[in-house]
Amino acid sequence: MSKGLKSKIQEGLPFPYGATWDGKGTNFALFSAHATKVELCLFDAKGKTEIERIELPEHTDQIWHGYLPEIGPATVYGYRVHGAYEPEAGHRFNANKLLLDPYACGHVGTLQWDPALFGYQMETGDDLTFDERDSAPFMPKCVVVDPDFDWDGKPGRSRRGRHGKPLVPFDDVVLYEMHVRGYTKLHPAVPEHLRGTYGGLVVPEVIDYIKSLGVTSVELLPIHSFINDSHLLEKGLTNYWGYNSIGFFAPDTRYAYESEQTLREFKEMVARFHEAGLEVILDVVYNHTAEGNERGPTLSFKGIDNASYYRLLPDQPRYYINDTGTGNTLNTSHARVMQMVMDSLRYWVEQTHVDGFRFDLGTILAREPNGFDNQSGFLKACSQDPTLSAVKLIAEAWDCGPGGYQVGAFPPGWAEWNDKFRDTVRDYWRGEAAAAALAPRLCASGDIFNYQGRRPWASINFITAHDGFTLNDWATYNEKHNEANGENNQDGSSDNRSWNCGVEGPTDNAEINALRERQMRNMLATLLLSQGTPMLLAGDEFGRTQSGNNNAYCQDNEINWLNWDFDEKGKSLIEFVKALTQLRHRYHILRRNRFLTGEYDEDLGIKDVTWVNADGNEMQIEQWIDNGMKCFGMVMDGRAQATGIRQRGQDATLLLALNAHHDGVDFHLPEVAGGIGWRCIIDTNAPLSEVQGETLNFNDSYMAVGRSLLLFELAGHDSYQTARSASGQSFSKLTERKSGASLKEIK
């Protein structure tokens, strides 16, 4: 780097934002509506020593900008922004604080907590004071990146779009939520130096295993650059999940083997996943930042333009609106802030080729000053954007603010985490919910999502996620056990809807362990055989435990790291999950692109789904309203209309039978037109190898043991016309008649 760069500064351009290398030099552009001066600080390669401080010479439409020739990739920099320090007016400028560029695509170094990081005199606790200490020695820095990457270095093998992207239709998606670090930290096939990194995830044995599960799309917990909270570090803990973003364009360096190659390693991971036919979905946190409330540190946005980047109380702008529960809320009602979020999303799609996003506390992004609005500027921007409208957009449709719960309220084109599915399925299998509660969840929650042409895939079904009990712990603990978090077990939800099967925690009781294993199979089968988009939590497929911790956000240790040394029970559960995903991919009736409604189709003479009781007869109103009804079945008719074209479908017909009673029930197999009987293909009470698969006659009974699930395929599935023309046959069989009561009719 040449000396005397200050004399070489040129005007540059107000776009694009951030530090953009053009092959000859780098353009720097930073938005601040209220700053009076912006200084660019250049550092040595390690970010330790400030080499030069240069004032950006131009100010165009609230964008401060300048161009430095001879400055290229690997240049380390930060900003100092001048302006008024008037917290009571919402302004917190303090040029003594080095600030991260919101558009930086790479960071170097780590944050070291020190009072100098705060814009006020932190020791006093008074945010109206002003601190003159230099924060640069304790701050991570930004780095100019080279965006070039050879995406076509290895050819794709099947169903690929541009740059080898898998292009998995949403109807076919099976999500797999995982943590970059925790997934491979203990993996025996991953070299020690790659464990817990982007590179660790693409070791062939790891990718082969993920593929073998039948999942299509890997959803990564946050990989945007984030900060470890000081109060956690003081207790020997860490922000493991990463929901504490400070850079929306920079992949976090802690997941890289070589920190200076972080962006390249991330892109390499995406490329290898795509080569294997796996999509990459990012869990993103645009609802808040790591700067916290008025007593938080000044790291970036707060010092660049606090009044623009954050939602402040209108009558007391010293304070922050806290709809996130984390101290601050990003102000996406501001045009430049919304643009930053949109630019970030487009960057990850266009430059790193990810396939979609899951938006943490997504309701925040749809908030305007008057509250949640499903026609908010952000949602409109996503819907019309040609890049973002072509990828998968998934909302966590709730936040901590007023009116924050909005499941089902997002506009067409969005999918949403469906916590009603989680809660109802958990309640059903622990005996606390009846058939009428579970039935709509099995049908992609059409009562919530079936409007404005939305499709069943809009319902992201899950039974567990990173937040809460693992599947094993759901069947093992009645109470949370979060003592390791250092908060006297007061953190985390107490509403787990779990059941320990009679004993709290691990036990040697064979009967209880058998019940727990069956309950896990029941939950997994319900998840993967329901309409909608299933999401599996990594490790649930072999029964991993967090020892009852349902809020392990701060545990970067064996509590969270997946233990790959599982026993025969774990291996058996993996094979069960594989069998379920294979069935899901094989039978289109399990992932219909149209909601199953149970309504009689006059033209085709059939119902897409028919609900039956244990006698094999169609459910009546008195049975639907019976809260004690815990054993029932659903016949999914493969002949029902599959698309908008009014013609019969050609799918298999399946019978799903569920028994949440503690006692066994003789389930009588219903008579269905077009078949000769039923073949059992799943029984959660029997090993896969013991499910015989012989054809059982109509009206035969099959013992559904207490708390078990069954799946049958209709045998001899002839066409409707063949069945209708059968000599002397009355064609008033199940799914061909109007008797019985659908869920819609009893509501």
PASE-591329 format. One line per field, with one value per residue (C-alpha): x, y, z; residue in three letters. Coordinates in steps of 0.05 Angstrom, whole numbers. Each point is the difference from the previous one (the first is absolute). Example, Ala and Ser with C-alpha at 12.3 -4.5 7.8 and 13.67 -1.06 7.14 Angstrom:
residues 2
east: c(246 27);
north: c(-90 69);
up: c(156 -13);
aa: c(ALA SER);
end
This chain:
residues 747
east: c(0 29 9 -34 -67 -36 28 -25 -72 -50 -73 -25 -73 -58 -15 6 2 58 71 0 64 0 67 38 -24 -56 -61 -26 -72 -37 -71 -12 -56 23 76 43 64 23 71 27 52 50 36 57 -16 -14 -44 43 31 -36 42 -39 -64 -33 -62 -49 -3 -70 -71 -55 -72 21 55 72 49 70 46 70 43 49 -44 -24 -21 25 2 -23 -43 -54 -36 -4 -63 -7 -65 -41 1 -71 -31 -64 -9 19 71 60 58 69 60 43 -34 23 -60 -12 -25 -72 16 67 4 56 24 67 15 -48 -34 32 -48 26 -32 30 -51 -56 -18 -14 40 -22 24 -49 -60 -23 -8 -5 75 52 60 65 38 21 -36 43 47 -60 -40 -2 13 -28 38 -6 -16 12 -68 27 -14 0 -71 5 64 -38 -61 -67 -31 -75 -59 43 -13 50 66 -22 -56 -44 -67 -40 -75 -30 -49 59 40 21 37 57 18 72 56 64 45 -40 -13 73 35 1 -5 52 5 17 74 12 18 -65 -48 -51 14 -31 52 -20 -71 25 43 -28 -22 -41 -34 -13 -34 -44 -20 -16 -52 -43 1 5 17 49 -22 60 -6 27 66 -1 56 -24 24 8 -38 45 -45 6 75 6 -36 44 -56 -10 -53 1 -62 24 -64 40 20 47 14 -53 48 58 2 25 74 -7 -25 59 64 39 -34 28 -34 -67 -41 34 -10 -73 -9 37 -49 -60 31 12 -70 -29 43 -33 -69 -11 -27 28 -49 27 -32 6 -9 -20 -46 53 76 52 2 -57 -38 23 51 28 67 12 26 -31 -71 -8 60 -14 -72 -38 -63 -5 20 -42 -72 -1 -57 -33 -8 66 51 53 -32 -11 -62 13 -46 55 14 74 3 -10 -39 26 -39 -20 -50 59 15 75 -6 -49 47 57 -41 -21 71 24 -50 16 74 -6 -41 40 70 -2 -57 -40 -70 -43 -8 -35 -14 8 -57 -25 -59 48 16 -74 -9 -16 -9 -72 18 1 -21 1 5 61 54 47 -49 -19 73 13 -61 19 75 20 57 -35 -67 36 29 -32 -24 -19 -25 2 -67 4 38 -5 -37 -75 -38 64 -31 -17 3 -39 -1 59 -16 1 69 23 5 -6 23 -64 5 -73 23 55 -46 -58 42 35 -67 -31 55 2 -76 -20 -31 -57 -9 -35 61 51 -38 11 74 7 -28 50 -44 -46 -41 60 33 -53 -15 22 26 52 24 9 75 -12 -7 69 -16 48 -3 67 50 64 -43 -31 6 31 -46 33 -7 -73 -13 47 -13 -62 40 57 69 39 45 62 -23 14 -69 -27 -42 -43 15 -34 -73 -37 -54 34 -61 45 -11 56 -40 1 71 38 64 38 -22 17 -74 -7 -75 7 58 -41 -57 47 29 -70 -20 59 -19 -72 23 48 -53 -52 49 23 -68 -39 -17 43 75 35 60 44 47 70 15 -73 7 44 -30 51 -8 15 -12 -65 28 -53 37 71 15 62 31 59 15 -25 -69 -8 52 -29 28 11 15 -72 -23 -44 -62 27 17 -70 -31 42 -25 -71 9 30 -60 -47 35 2 -75 -10 40 -33 -72 -22 -65 42 22 -58 3 -74 -30 -38 -68 -44 -54 -38 17 -65 34 50 -43 53 30 74 2 -50 4 -17 -8 28 -60 20 -60 -1 5 -65 -10 -8 68 35 -24 19 63 12 7 74 -1 -18 24 4 -7 37 -30 51 -55 -19 15 75 6 -44 -20 -64 20 12 68 43 31 -1 -54 26 -32 33 -26 19 -13 18 -38 43 -35 0 -58 -24 0 -47 26 -51 -26 23 -22 52 39 0 30 56 75 33 64 12 -15 36 -7 39 69 -1 24 -60 -54 -22 -35 -49 -68 -54 -73 -49 -33 57 25 71 24 23 37 -5 34 18 -7 -15 6 -34 1 -63 14 -27 -14 -40 -28 -66 -34 22 -28 -64 -16 11 -59 -52 43 -32 47 -15 67 42 26 -56 -57 -22 -15 40 23 61 39 -27 -71 8 35);
north: c(0 67 57 67 -28 62 39 -53 -1 12 18 -70 -18 -3 -71 -57 5 -31 -11 -20 -20 11 -32 66 29 1 44 14 22 7 24 48 51 39 -4 62 -36 -71 -25 -64 -34 -48 -53 -49 -70 -25 59 21 65 58 21 59 39 30 44 -22 60 -3 1 -18 -13 -18 -47 16 -27 0 -43 -23 -26 -56 -25 -71 -65 -15 74 8 60 31 67 58 41 71 32 22 -40 14 -64 35 19 -70 16 -38 20 -8 2 -32 -65 -41 -26 -60 13 -28 -24 -33 -69 -22 12 -12 -8 -9 48 8 28 65 64 36 -34 42 69 23 -9 -71 -2 54 -35 67 -2 76 5 1 -47 22 -66 -31 -66 -22 -46 -41 -2 -50 34 -3 -28 13 -66 -30 -25 -47 -74 -57 -25 -46 -34 -65 -17 -15 -68 7 49 62 72 55 -12 -71 21 -60 35 -44 14 23 -59 -48 36 -35 50 -19 52 -2 41 7 -11 -50 -47 -21 20 -73 -34 -55 4 74 19 34 67 2 -19 54 37 12 -48 -54 -2 -19 -59 -56 -44 58 18 -73 -8 61 -23 -70 29 22 73 50 66 17 58 30 38 71 7 76 31 5 21 -40 34 25 -27 -70 3 22 -65 -43 -6 25 21 -68 6 67 41 63 27 58 -10 -19 -12 -35 -75 -10 -15 -48 -53 5 -40 59 64 41 -50 1 23 -49 -58 17 1 -66 -30 24 -26 -69 -4 20 -52 -52 26 34 70 49 42 54 18 76 52 67 18 27 9 -15 73 -8 58 69 -33 -45 8 43 -48 21 24 37 43 8 25 -24 38 -32 -72 -13 8 51 20 58 44 -23 -15 -12 -69 -58 -37 -71 -45 -52 -8 13 75 29 -8 13 55 -31 57 43 -4 -8 -52 -41 7 -27 -61 -11 10 -50 -52 10 -4 -69 -25 31 -3 -62 -37 -19 -26 36 30 -13 67 1 38 14 41 56 9 9 53 72 55 -23 -73 -63 10 -57 54 32 30 -57 -55 38 9 -75 -18 42 -12 -47 -30 -10 -22 -59 -28 -30 50 -28 43 -12 35 28 51 28 64 15 -41 -38 -69 -2 -73 -6 75 6 12 -51 -24 -7 -63 5 -40 -32 -5 -23 -64 -10 14 -42 -60 1 6 -56 -51 16 -10 73 13 -34 -20 65 40 -42 -11 70 -3 -64 37 58 42 22 37 47 0 -17 69 44 -60 -18 -72 -54 11 67 -38 -17 -57 -15 -38 25 55 29 36 -49 -74 -48 -57 -48 50 12 -73 -1 62 34 60 42 -10 63 4 3 68 33 31 -46 -37 62 8 -38 -17 -42 -16 -60 -44 -59 -65 -41 -65 -10 16 66 -9 -62 -67 -74 -18 -39 13 75 2 -40 50 59 -30 -12 71 27 -42 25 72 -10 -38 53 54 -35 -29 65 48 63 9 -41 26 -49 23 -29 -56 -17 -55 -38 25 51 31 67 -32 38 69 35 66 -21 66 12 -70 -9 -70 -71 23 26 -37 -61 -65 -47 -59 -24 -70 -50 38 61 -39 -30 69 25 -58 18 72 -22 -45 58 49 -54 -8 74 6 -62 16 67 -5 17 67 24 69 10 1 -62 24 -62 32 -44 13 -6 -4 -54 -35 -5 35 16 -19 -40 -4 -67 -26 -64 -38 18 45 73 48 32 67 -31 -33 63 38 -56 22 -72 -20 -18 -55 16 -5 40 -30 41 -17 0 7 70 59 14 65 56 -45 -35 -72 -59 -8 -60 -4 -57 1 -1 -10 33 -26 31 -25 45 -42 -35 -65 -38 7 -48 44 -25 13 39 -22 47 -3 -21 -45 -71 12 35 -13 26 37 36 -23 41 -59 -47 1 15 -70 -30 39 -57 39 -56 23 4 -3 57 0 -42 28 20 9 72 -7 57 62 -23 22 -43 13 -44 0 -19 -65 -14 73 -3 60 30 -22 -73 0 35 -50 -61 -46 4 45 55 59 34 -16 45 63 -7 24 63 -30 20 68 38 46 60 -22 -2 67);
up: c(0 -21 49 -8 -22 26 -58 -49 22 -56 0 -15 -6 49 -23 11 75 38 -24 -73 -36 -75 -16 6 65 50 5 71 10 67 14 57 -1 61 0 -10 -22 -14 6 -30 44 -32 41 -8 -23 71 17 58 -23 -33 -60 -27 12 -61 -4 -53 -46 -29 29 -50 20 71 -26 20 -52 -28 -43 16 -57 16 57 -12 33 70 18 72 18 44 6 49 -8 26 21 60 64 22 27 20 -74 -23 -23 28 -44 31 -45 54 -17 -60 -38 -44 -70 -5 -71 16 -31 45 71 34 74 58 47 69 51 30 26 -59 -46 29 -25 71 63 13 72 19 -30 -27 -76 -2 15 -55 -4 -33 1 -67 -12 -59 40 22 -64 -57 -66 -71 -59 -74 -35 -68 -22 -55 9 -50 9 -60 22 10 -44 31 -10 -2 -2 4 -16 -11 36 19 48 17 -13 47 -8 66 -2 4 54 64 44 46 53 23 33 -40 60 41 -58 -12 65 22 -68 -6 -76 1 8 66 -32 -39 56 13 -65 -68 -27 50 -28 -69 19 -45 58 29 -66 -16 68 -8 -70 26 47 -58 18 -56 32 56 44 36 65 -7 -35 -6 40 72 70 64 56 56 56 -31 -7 73 19 -45 -51 -71 -51 -33 -44 -30 3 14 -68 -12 -74 -51 -58 35 15 71 4 60 -49 -46 2 -27 22 -57 -48 35 -60 -47 49 6 -75 -6 50 -41 -64 29 29 -67 -35 46 -18 68 8 50 40 47 67 -1 55 -29 59 46 8 53 22 50 32 22 47 -53 -37 -61 -53 -66 -14 66 -15 -75 6 61 -17 -69 14 62 20 56 46 -37 62 33 -55 53 8 -48 -20 22 -40 -3 74 -13 13 -70 -64 -69 -35 -66 -10 -19 -74 7 56 -41 -59 42 18 -72 -25 52 -22 -74 17 32 -59 -57 29 44 -35 61 -15 51 69 66 33 75 33 -70 24 15 -74 -15 53 -17 52 10 10 -42 -72 -50 -53 32 -41 13 -19 -63 -18 7 -41 -59 2 -57 40 66 -27 -32 65 61 52 68 57 74 4 70 43 70 -18 3 -51 -13 -13 -74 -22 -65 -12 -47 -73 -57 -18 72 42 76 60 26 75 3 -34 52 59 -25 -20 68 36 -40 13 75 2 8 -69 -37 -73 -18 22 -37 -66 -30 18 -39 -60 -1 46 -55 52 6 -68 -52 -29 -58 -38 52 -3 53 -1 35 65 26 46 58 65 26 -18 28 53 48 16 -49 -20 49 56 -17 16 60 41 28 24 -30 30 -19 61 -43 -28 67 8 55 -52 -9 -74 -56 -9 51 -52 -31 -11 16 37 32 -5 75 22 -3 -39 -23 29 -5 -1 -65 -6 7 -49 -50 7 -9 -63 -28 18 -38 -60 6 -1 -59 -39 12 -23 -63 -21 8 -56 0 4 55 38 37 55 -11 48 13 -51 49 65 24 68 32 69 8 -18 -41 -10 -18 -36 42 1 -48 26 2 19 -71 -40 -35 29 -59 46 3 17 -37 22 -35 -63 0 5 -58 -43 20 -21 -67 -11 13 -47 -54 8 -4 -64 -30 14 -28 40 62 -29 -41 -30 17 69 20 23 7 -43 -48 -73 -39 -67 18 51 55 60 3 73 41 76 32 70 28 -26 -71 -9 -18 58 23 34 69 -8 -24 61 48 36 18 -74 -2 -53 -72 -71 -64 -69 -52 -67 -57 -51 25 -44 6 -38 -27 -58 17 -9 44 33 -11 69 50 54 71 68 60 67 66 71 58 51 52 -18 -66 -48 -53 -61 -54 -70 -41 -67 -56 -72 -50 47 27 68 38 8 64 -14 66 71 53 48 -44 -32 -74 -15 36 -37 -45 -54 -18 -25 53 -19 8 69 29 66 13 71 10 65 51 -27 -70 -72 -61 -75 -52 -75 -39 -37 -70 -12 -65 -36 20 -64 9 71 -20 -55 44 -9 54 44 39 -6 66 30 43 -34 -52 44 36 68 60 23 -25 45 -38 14 75 7);
aa: c(MET SER LYS GLY LEU LYS SER LYS ILE GLN GLU GLY LEU PRO PHE PRO TYR GLY ALA THR TRP ASP GLY LYS GLY THR ASN PHE ALA LEU PHE SER ALA HIS ALA THR LYS VAL GLU LEU CYS LEU PHE ASP ALA LYS GLY LYS THR GLU ILE GLU ARG ILE GLU LEU PRO GLU HIS THR ASP GLN ILE TRP HIS GLY TYR LEU PRO GLU ILE GLY PRO ALA THR VAL TYR GLY TYR ARG VAL HIS GLY ALA TYR GLU PRO GLU ALA GLY HIS ARG PHE ASN ALA ASN LYS LEU LEU LEU ASP PRO TYR ALA CYS GLY HIS VAL GLY THR LEU GLN TRP ASP PRO ALA LEU PHE GLY TYR GLN MET GLU THR GLY ASP ASP LEU THR PHE ASP GLU ARG ASP SER ALA PRO PHE MET PRO LYS CYS VAL VAL VAL ASP PRO ASP PHE ASP TRP ASP GLY LYS PRO GLY ARG SER ARG ARG GLY ARG HIS GLY LYS PRO LEU VAL PRO PHE ASP ASP VAL VAL LEU TYR GLU MET HIS VAL ARG GLY TYR THR LYS LEU HIS PRO ALA VAL PRO GLU HIS LEU ARG GLY THR TYR GLY GLY LEU VAL VAL PRO GLU VAL ILE ASP TYR ILE LYS SER LEU GLY VAL THR SER VAL GLU LEU LEU PRO ILE HIS SER PHE ILE ASN ASP SER HIS LEU LEU GLU LYS GLY LEU THR ASN TYR TRP GLY TYR ASN SER ILE GLY PHE PHE ALA PRO ASP THR ARG TYR ALA TYR GLU SER GLU GLN THR LEU ARG GLU PHE LYS GLU MET VAL ALA ARG PHE HIS GLU ALA GLY LEU GLU VAL ILE LEU ASP VAL VAL TYR ASN HIS THR ALA GLU GLY ASN GLU ARG GLY PRO THR LEU SER PHE LYS GLY ILE ASP ASN ALA SER TYR TYR ARG LEU LEU PRO ASP GLN PRO ARG TYR TYR ILE ASN ASP THR GLY THR GLY ASN THR LEU ASN THR SER HIS ALA ARG VAL MET GLN MET VAL MET ASP SER LEU ARG TYR TRP VAL GLU GLN THR HIS VAL ASP GLY PHE ARG PHE ASP LEU GLY THR ILE LEU ALA ARG GLU PRO ASN GLY PHE ASP ASN GLN SER GLY PHE LEU LYS ALA CYS SER GLN ASP PRO THR LEU SER ALA VAL LYS LEU ILE ALA GLU ALA TRP ASP CYS GLY PRO GLY GLY TYR GLN VAL GLY ALA PHE PRO PRO GLY TRP ALA GLU TRP ASN ASP LYS PHE ARG ASP THR VAL ARG ASP TYR TRP ARG GLY GLU ALA ALA ALA ALA ALA LEU ALA PRO ARG LEU CYS ALA SER GLY ASP ILE PHE ASN TYR GLN GLY ARG ARG PRO TRP ALA SER ILE ASN PHE ILE THR ALA HIS ASP GLY PHE THR LEU ASN ASP TRP ALA THR TYR ASN GLU LYS HIS ASN GLU ALA ASN GLY GLU ASN ASN GLN ASP GLY SER SER ASP ASN ARG SER TRP ASN CYS GLY VAL GLU GLY PRO THR ASP ASN ALA GLU ILE ASN ALA LEU ARG GLU ARG GLN MET ARG ASN MET LEU ALA THR LEU LEU LEU SER GLN GLY THR PRO MET LEU LEU ALA GLY ASP GLU PHE GLY ARG THR GLN SER GLY ASN ASN ASN ALA TYR CYS GLN ASP ASN GLU ILE ASN TRP LEU ASN TRP ASP PHE ASP GLU LYS GLY LYS SER LEU ILE GLU PHE VAL LYS ALA LEU THR GLN LEU ARG HIS ARG TYR HIS ILE LEU ARG ARG ASN ARG PHE LEU THR GLY GLU TYR ASP GLU ASP LEU GLY ILE LYS ASP VAL THR TRP VAL ASN ALA ASP GLY ASN GLU MET GLN ILE GLU GLN TRP ILE ASP ASN GLY MET LYS CYS PHE GLY MET VAL MET ASP GLY ARG ALA GLN ALA THR GLY ILE ARG GLN ARG GLY GLN ASP ALA THR LEU LEU LEU ALA LEU ASN ALA HIS HIS ASP GLY VAL ASP PHE HIS LEU PRO GLU VAL ALA GLY GLY ILE GLY TRP ARG CYS ILE ILE ASP THR ASN ALA PRO LEU SER GLU VAL GLN GLY GLU THR LEU ASN PHE ASN ASP SER TYR MET ALA VAL GLY ARG SER LEU LEU LEU PHE GLU LEU ALA GLY HIS ASP SER TYR GLN THR ALA ARG SER ALA SER GLY GLN SER PHE SER LYS LEU THR GLU ARG LYS SER GLY ALA SER LEU LYS GLU ILE LYS);
end
